[in-house]
């Protein structure tokens, strides 16, 4: 390149130096990046800054390292400003490239596996610490898509799902977060299916299939669903067992839908009770209904037998009494087991396996596999807390308790 501009003004000399530095500094920067990455990745140490300086300047073809600043031939030449500027640009590029290579070498894992590559995790800056526990808010971004092969979503339901912003534990892999998000969509919106993809920034992209039916899929076969205007207690939710006292008679049923009605809406809610066979659709409250009732006048849909359904159809209004179920000890037991890191798993004994044709005591299940068999179905009958002399055969079902790893090993061995 001709140096006709060397005798020009100071700004022109600086621009020329920047140009020369960028032109000659690309290769030194790449080499410094590579050396910084490899040295950090293999040894865990960082190349000293002076070594980066010498390496970069030597590759750029300027001898002497830092002493080039004191070279009188450089400082007194007509192109001194351009040469010194180029030297500074080369040094800055080498330092920056080395820092990036060093950081990559420190963060890149030493061992790769397909399982680890699939276990995507969240970015750290989206995690919130609440009481020392990491949590992450997962909103739905973009439009909620329609699932191929299903009818399109109703617009009201689409808007409701799009407004979702749920919180989950932050220590879960993205695959588990996606699974939990899908399960919650199915549970809260009664959708037929859901497919969720969550990126590292905790943003969910959702594709949903609409509900295939309403009350009908929650009515046991042979029962009837009946809707009645009634005085509904506060907190009634789906699945509660209630007694209905009406002017046509009393009956008992299981709640499949309920809502309280605001006074301004009472007129619009008055309608004749209707009964439907289990397996067909019935009138259901809007999806905007609260998950539990707020108390007062409202409308309740219960699943009950044919005779009770005929009684409720003739009723104009009634009152609801919730039947207490008492404490569910089995759920308390499962909760305690999970708190201690244990799980319960059901499996079927494999014919010809180590448990086939033996007893629990002879197989020494607890010591050999680290699990406990809490229930066993042998010859068609269940035995709870079976003893060591309980016989086991291929095809028997059992419930085992243990850690996730122990249960997996036990299942692989005997199921």
N, C-alpha and C positions, 0 to 999 in steps of 0.2 A: 504494500500500500504506500503510495507516495506521501511524503511528509511535507507537502507544500504548506500545510496549515501550522507547522511547528513554530513559525515566527509570529503567529497570529496572537489574538487576545487571550487572556487567562481563561475565560469561559470556554473558548474553543479548545484550549489545551485540556481542560477538565473533561469535556465531552469526548474528546479523542481518547483520553485515558480510560474512561468508562467503557468505550467501545472496545478498545484493545483488551481490557480486563475481562469483559464478558466473552470475547472471542477466544482468548487463550485460557480462560479459567474453567471451561466446561469439563474438559478431560480431568484436570486436577481435582475438581469437585467430585466427580464420579468415583475416582480412585480413593479419595478420602472417605466418601460414604461407604464404599466396599470394605476398606480396611477397618473403619470404625465398627461396622456391623459384625464382621467376622471376628475381630479381636474380642469384642464384648460378648458375642454369642458363645465363643469357645472357652475363653478364659474368665469371663466375668469382670475383666478389668477395662479401664478406659485408656486409650492412647493419650499420652501427655500432649498439652497444647503446643509445646515447642516442636514436638515431632510432627504434628499436623502442619505447622508453618513450614518447616524444612521440606517436608514431602511435597506440599503444594507448590512452593516456589521452585523447587528443583524440577518438578514435572513441567512447570510453565516455562522452563528454560532460563530462569534467572538464578544465577549461581550466588552462593554466599549467605542464603537465609536472611535473617534479620539484619546482617551487616550491610545488605544492599542499600539500606537507608543512609548509611554513612559513607557510601562510595562517592568520592568527589567527582568521578567521571559522569555519574548519574546526576548528581545535584547541580553540576556546573554546565551540563549540556543544554542545548537549545530545547530539547524535548523533555527536560527534567520533570515538569508538571505532569505531562501526559504519562511518563513512565512510572512516576510515583503513584499517580491515581490508579493506573492499571494494576500495580502491585497491590494496592489496598483492596481493590475489587476482587482480585484473585484470592487474597487472604480471607476476606469476608465470605466468599463463596465456599472456600475450603472448610472454614470453621462451621458454617451453617450445615453443609453436607455431612461433616463428621458428627455433629450433634444429632442429626436425624438418624444416621446409621447406628450410632451408639444407643439411642433410645429404642430403635427397632430391635437391636440385639438383646436389650434388657427385657423387653416385653414379649418377645416371641417365645412360645413354649419349646422346651428342649425335645419333648417327645410328642409325636402326633399319632392319633388313632382315628379311625372312622367314627367311633363312638363319641370321641371328644369333639370332633368337627361337627357332628350332628347336634351336640348339646349346646345350642346357641344360648347365650345369656344376655341379660339386659345391660345397657350402658350404665355406668355408675352414677352419672349425673342426673338420672331420672328416678333414683331411689330416695325415698324420704325415710328418715329415722324417727319413729314414734315410740317413745319409751324404750329406746335401745333396740327396737325390732325394725328391720327394714321392710318398708311397704312401697308399693308402686301403684299409681293410678293409671288405669288402662282405659282411655276413651276410644270411641269408635270414630274413625276418620273416613272421609269420603262418603259416597252414597252406599247404602245397604243394598247389596246385589241380590238378584233373584237366582235361585238354584235351578240349574238346568234339569228339565224333566218335570218340574212342578209349576203350578199356576203362579202368577205374580203375586207379590205381597200386597195386602191392602195398604193404602197410603198412610192411614192413621197408625198402623202397626209399624210400618217402615220408619215413620218419624219418631215413634217411641223408642225403637231400637237404636236409631241414630243418636239419640240423646243419652245413651248409656254411658256411664263413667264410673266403673267399679274399681275397687281396691283389692289387691291380692298380695300375698307374701312375696318379697323381692328375691328370696333365695332359691326360687324355682327356675328350672330351665324353661326356655320359651315353649318347648313342646308341651310341658305340663301346664303352663299358663294357658295355652291355646285350648287344651282339653277341658280345663276348669271353666274357661269362658264359654265354651260350647255347651257344657252341661248346665250352666246357669241360664243361658239363653233358653234352653229347652224347658227348664223348670219354671222360669218366671213368665215366659211368653207362650208356652204350650206349642212351640213350633215343631213341625215334623222332623226337621233336620237343620243343622247349622254347621258351617265351615268357617273357621276363624284363623287368620294369620296375623301374628304379632311381631313387629320388628324390634330392633334393639332399642328404639326410642319409646317403647311401650305404647305403640299406636296399633289399634286393631282394625283390620280390614275384614268385613263380615259379609258372608253370603248365606242367606236363610231361605228355607222352604216354609211356606205358610202352614198354619195349623190345618190338619186334615179334617178335624171335627172339634166340637166344643164339649158340651157336657157328656155327650154320648160315650166317649172313650173312658170316662170316669165312672160310668154306671155299671155295676156288676151285671153279668149276663143273667137274665130272668127278672131283674128288678125294674122299677119304673122311676123316672125322674119327674117330680112334680114341683111346680113353682107356686108359692103362696105369699101373699102380702101378710106380714106379721110384725110384731114388736120384737126386734132383734137385739140381743144383748151385745155389749161392747166386746170386741175381741174374737167373735166367731170367725173361724177360718175353715177352708176346705179340709175335709177329713174328720171334723168333729162329729160325734154322735149326739143327736139332739132329740128331745121329745117335743112334739107339736101339739098344743092344746087349742083346738078350733071349735067353732060353733057346730060343726058336723061330727065331731068326735076327736079322740086322741090317737096318736100313733108315734112311732119312733123311726128315725131314718138317719142316714149319713149325709152330711153337707157336701154337695158338689159345687155349689156356687152360692154366694151371699153378698149382699151389699146393703148399706144403710142409705136412706133417701133423704135429701135435704127437703125442708118444708116447701120450698118453691117448686120442687120436682114431684111432689106427691101426686098431683093430678095426672101428670104424664105417666106415672108408674102404675096407676090403677088399671088392671086388666084381668081377664078371667083366667084362673089357674088352668094349666094344661098339663096333661100326662103323656109321656112317650115311652115306648118300649125301650129296654136296654139295647144299645147297638144302633139307635137312630138319633139324629140330632134333636136337641131341645133348645128352647129359647135360653140364651145365656146373657149375663150382664156384659156391659162393654168392657174392653180391656183396660179402660181407665179406672175401673173399680179398685178400691184399696185391697191389699192382700188380706186384711182383717176388717171387720165391720167397726164402725165408730159408735154404734149404739143408736137406739130409737127406731122409728118406723122404717121399714125396709122391705126387701123382697129376698126370699130364701128358696133355693132349689135343693131338694133332698132326694136321695135314692132310697126307695123303700119297696116292700113287696106289693103284689097286685091289690090285695084287699085294702091295705092302708092307702094306696094310691087312689082308689075309688073314693075313700073317705075324704081325702084332701081335695079332690077335684070338686066335691060338693061344698067345700068350705069357702067362705067369703074372706075371712081373715082369722088370724090366730096369734098365739104367743109361743115363744121359743124358750125351752129350758135345756141348757147344755148338760149332758151327762158326764160326770167326772170319770176319767179313766184311771186315776191314781198314778202313782209313780211307776215309771217303766224301768224296772231294775235291770232288765237286759241291756238297755241303752247305757245305763250308768256303768255296767260292767265293761261294755265295749269301750266307753270313754276312758275308763281307768287303764285298760290294756293299752290303748293308743298312747296315753300319756307316758307310759313306761317303755315305749318303743316297740310294743308287740302288735301283731295283727292276727286276725282270724281268717282262715281260708278253708273253703270246702273243696275236697278232691275225691276222686274215685280210684280205688285201689286197682292196680294193673294186674291182670291175670299173669301168673308166672313170675311176678316180681318178688322182692324180698319179704313182703308182708303176706303174700298169698299162701294160705294153708298153715298159718302159724298163729300165735297169740301175741297180744301187745307186750306181754312180759317177756316172752321168748325173743321177740324182735328187738327188745330193749330200745324202744323208740326214743325215750327221753334222753338217754345217754348217747345213743348212736347218732341221732339227728338233731338234738337240741330243741325239740318241739314236744308239746303235750297234746294228746288226742283227748278232746273234751266231749265228743259225741261220736257214736258209730252206729251205722245202720247195717245190721247183719240179718240175713234171712227176712228182710222186709220190715223189721222193727228197729226203732231207734233206742240206743242205750246211752243215757247221759252220764258223764264221768265214768266210763268203763274201767273195770279192774284189769289187772295184768293178765288174768286167765281168760279174758274175752277173746273168742276166736275171730280171726279175720280171713276173708276169702276174696278172690278176685271179683270185682264188680261191686264190693261194699263201698258205701259212701261214708266219709268221716269229716269232722271239723277239727282242724289243728290250730294251735296257738303257738306263736313264736315270732322272732324277728323276721323282717322281710327276707333277709338273706337265707336264714335257716329254713323258712317255709319254701323258698324257691328250690333249695337243694333237696329238701324232703320230697317235694312234688316231682322233681326230675328223677328221683330214685325209685319212688313207689307208685306214682300215679300213671 
